[in-house]
């Protein structure tokens, strides 16, 4: 999980015991894939759907899928002639079923009949959050296992968590982005584990501590 610490950090001082890290977070995007289960050799006529609905985009010379947008629940759907679909833009995994129902309804209006029961798989949740403390990213890149920090390329630290499986972008301001989890419960578990790692390694500090340390370094 993390490398064993052998010395007091040269960066920010660990946050005081009473200054608990209290993260908040929310799901920004749910990505789901759908298989419509066509008969062998059967294809969906995407041109027919594109002609029926003006809010669909289909340019096979640039991209092989049709882009459909629906408002309730709000989502963007990529539809391929093979019967595969990708849904993005959802805030709740439970909304995926309603999206698929609406898409199939639109297909039927375009004379495209889907007979098999669609298979829906949640692939990824993207969540954003805030730890409400500042993070010493230079030290984090040394002490945290599977962490990478190249500030000249990207301002955030990339941390790959093995269990639960998730990838974090961690910024010095305490803001985080979590991807790779498949459920909200996994997101919550991953963030709780990140907080534990940050506490154990003393990577968190407040703005006031950062200023005090600068004075000490000067003296």
C-alpha positions as CSV (number, residue, x, y, z in Angstrom):
1,X,0.0,0.0,0.0
2,X,2.7,2.5,1.0
3,X,6.4,2.5,1.6
4,X,7.5,2.4,5.2
5,X,8.6,5.8,6.5
6,X,12.1,6.0,8.0
7,X,12.5,9.7,8.6
8,X,10.5,12.8,9.4
9,X,9.3,14.4,6.1
10,X,11.2,17.4,4.9
11,X,8.0,18.8,3.3
12,X,4.8,19.9,5.1
13,X,4.3,19.0,8.7
14,X,1.7,16.3,9.4
15,X,-1.8,17.7,10.2
16,X,-2.6,17.8,13.9
17,X,-4.6,14.9,15.3
18,X,-7.7,17.1,15.9
19,X,-7.6,18.3,12.3
20,X,-9.3,15.3,10.8
21,X,-9.4,14.8,7.1
22,X,-13.1,15.0,6.2
23,X,-13.4,14.3,2.5
24,X,-16.5,15.0,0.4
25,X,-17.1,13.7,-3.0
26,X,-19.7,13.1,-5.7
27,X,-20.1,11.0,-8.8
28,X,-19.6,13.1,-12.0
29,X,-20.0,10.5,-14.6
30,X,-21.2,6.9,-15.0
31,X,-20.0,4.9,-18.0
32,X,-21.9,1.8,-19.0
33,X,-21.8,-0.5,-22.0
34,X,-24.8,-2.2,-23.5
35,X,-25.2,-5.3,-25.8
36,X,-28.5,-5.4,-27.6
37,X,-28.1,-9.1,-28.5
38,X,-28.7,-9.1,-32.3
39,X,-29.0,-12.3,-34.3
40,X,-25.8,-13.5,-36.0
41,X,-25.0,-11.4,-39.0
42,X,-27.7,-8.8,-38.1
43,X,-26.8,-5.1,-38.2
44,X,-28.5,-2.0,-37.0
45,X,-29.2,0.5,-39.8
46,X,-27.8,3.7,-38.2
47,X,-28.7,5.8,-41.3
48,X,-32.4,5.1,-40.6
49,X,-32.1,6.3,-37.0
50,X,-30.1,9.4,-38.0
51,X,-32.7,10.4,-40.6
52,X,-35.5,9.9,-38.0
53,X,-34.1,12.1,-35.2
54,X,-32.5,15.4,-35.9
55,X,-30.6,15.5,-32.6
56,X,-28.6,12.4,-33.7
57,X,-25.1,12.7,-35.2
58,X,-23.8,10.2,-37.6
59,X,-20.8,10.6,-39.9
60,X,-19.4,7.2,-40.6
61,X,-16.4,8.6,-42.5
62,X,-15.2,10.2,-39.2
63,X,-16.6,7.8,-36.6
64,X,-18.3,4.5,-37.0
65,X,-20.9,5.1,-34.3
66,X,-24.1,7.2,-34.1
67,X,-24.3,9.7,-31.3
68,X,-27.7,10.0,-29.6
69,X,-28.5,12.4,-26.8
70,X,-31.5,12.1,-24.5
71,X,-32.7,14.5,-21.8
72,X,-34.5,12.3,-19.3
73,X,-32.3,10.9,-17.8
74,X,-29.7,13.1,-19.4
75,X,-27.1,11.0,-21.2
76,X,-25.1,10.6,-24.4
77,X,-25.2,7.3,-26.2
78,X,-22.8,5.9,-28.8
79,X,-24.6,3.3,-30.9
80,X,-22.8,0.9,-33.2
81,X,-24.3,-1.2,-36.0
82,X,-23.2,-4.4,-34.2
83,X,-25.6,-3.7,-31.4
84,X,-23.0,-2.4,-29.0
85,X,-23.6,0.9,-27.1
86,X,-21.7,3.1,-24.7
87,X,-23.6,5.4,-22.3
88,X,-21.9,8.4,-20.7
89,X,-23.0,11.4,-18.7
90,X,-25.1,9.6,-16.1
91,X,-24.9,10.5,-12.4
92,X,-26.4,7.3,-11.1
93,X,-25.8,3.7,-12.2
94,X,-29.5,3.0,-11.7
95,X,-30.4,5.4,-14.6
96,X,-28.7,3.2,-17.2
97,X,-31.8,1.0,-17.6
98,X,-34.1,4.0,-18.3
99,X,-31.6,5.2,-20.9
100,X,-31.6,1.9,-22.7
101,X,-35.4,1.8,-22.6
102,X,-35.6,5.3,-24.2
103,X,-33.0,4.3,-26.9
104,X,-34.9,1.2,-27.8
105,X,-38.1,3.2,-28.0
106,X,-36.5,5.6,-30.4
107,X,-35.2,2.7,-32.5
108,X,-38.6,1.3,-32.8
109,X,-39.9,4.6,-34.0
110,X,-37.3,4.4,-36.7
111,X,-38.5,0.9,-37.6
112,X,-35.5,-0.8,-36.0
113,X,-36.8,-3.6,-33.8
114,X,-34.8,-5.0,-31.0
115,X,-36.1,-8.3,-29.8
116,X,-33.5,-9.6,-27.3
117,X,-33.2,-8.3,-23.7
118,X,-30.2,-5.8,-23.6
119,X,-27.3,-6.6,-21.3
120,X,-26.1,-3.6,-19.3
121,X,-22.6,-3.4,-17.7
122,X,-21.4,-0.5,-15.5
123,X,-17.8,0.0,-16.6
124,X,-16.5,3.0,-14.7
125,X,-17.5,5.7,-12.3
126,X,-15.8,9.1,-12.3
127,X,-16.0,11.0,-9.0
128,X,-14.5,14.3,-7.9
129,X,-13.8,15.3,-4.3
130,X,-11.9,17.4,-1.8
131,X,-9.8,16.2,1.2
132,X,-9.9,19.8,2.5
133,X,-6.2,19.7,3.4
134,X,-3.1,20.5,1.3
135,X,-1.0,17.5,0.1
136,X,2.8,17.4,-0.3
137,X,2.9,15.8,-3.7
138,X,6.7,15.6,-3.9
139,X,6.9,13.6,-0.8
140,X,3.8,11.5,-1.8
141,X,5.5,10.5,-5.0
142,X,8.4,9.1,-2.9
143,X,6.5,7.4,-0.1
144,X,3.4,6.1,-1.9
145,X,3.6,2.9,-3.9
146,X,2.4,3.0,-7.5
147,X,2.4,6.8,-7.5
148,X,3.7,9.1,-10.2
149,X,4.3,12.8,-10.1
150,X,5.7,14.8,-13.0
151,X,4.7,18.5,-12.4
152,X,6.3,19.7,-15.6
153,X,3.9,17.5,-17.5
154,X,0.8,17.4,-15.3
155,X,0.1,19.2,-12.0
156,X,-1.5,16.3,-10.2
157,X,-0.1,13.1,-8.8
158,X,-1.4,9.8,-10.3
159,X,-2.0,7.1,-7.7
160,X,-3.0,3.6,-8.8
161,X,-4.7,1.8,-5.9
162,X,-4.7,-2.0,-6.1
163,X,-7.5,-2.8,-3.7
164,X,-10.1,-1.6,-4.3
165,X,-9.0,-1.1,-7.9
166,X,-9.1,2.6,-8.7
167,X,-6.9,5.4,-10.1
168,X,-6.7,8.8,-8.4
169,X,-5.5,12.2,-9.5
170,X,-4.4,14.0,-6.4
171,X,-3.7,17.8,-6.4
172,X,-1.8,19.8,-3.9
173,X,-4.9,21.7,-3.0
174,X,-6.5,18.5,-1.7
175,X,-8.8,18.1,-4.7
176,X,-9.0,14.6,-6.1
177,X,-10.5,12.7,-9.0
178,X,-11.2,9.0,-8.7
179,X,-11.8,6.7,-11.7
180,X,-11.9,3.0,-12.3
181,X,-14.4,2.0,-9.6
182,X,-17.6,0.3,-10.7
183,X,-19.9,1.2,-7.8
184,X,-20.4,4.1,-5.4
185,X,-19.5,1.8,-2.6
186,X,-16.1,1.1,-4.2
187,X,-15.5,4.8,-4.7
188,X,-16.2,5.5,-1.0
189,X,-14.0,2.6,0.1
190,X,-11.2,3.8,-2.2
191,X,-11.4,7.4,-0.9
192,X,-11.4,6.2,2.7
193,X,-8.3,4.2,2.0
194,X,-6.6,7.1,0.3
195,X,-7.3,9.2,3.4
196,X,-5.7,6.5,5.6
197,X,-2.6,6.5,3.4
198,X,-2.3,10.3,3.5
199,X,-2.6,10.2,7.3
200,X,-0.2,7.4,7.9
201,X,2.5,9.1,5.8
202,X,1.9,12.6,7.2
203,X,1.4,14.0,3.7
204,X,-1.4,16.4,4.7
205,X,-0.9,19.9,6.1
206,X,-2.9,23.1,6.4
207,X,-2.0,26.4,4.7
208,X,-1.0,27.8,8.0
209,X,1.5,25.0,8.6
210,X,2.9,25.6,5.1
211,X,3.6,29.2,6.0
212,X,5.1,28.4,9.4
213,X,7.4,25.8,7.9
214,X,8.7,28.4,5.3
215,X,9.6,30.7,8.2
216,X,11.5,27.8,10.0
217,X,13.4,27.0,6.8
218,X,14.4,30.7,6.5
219,X,15.6,30.8,10.1
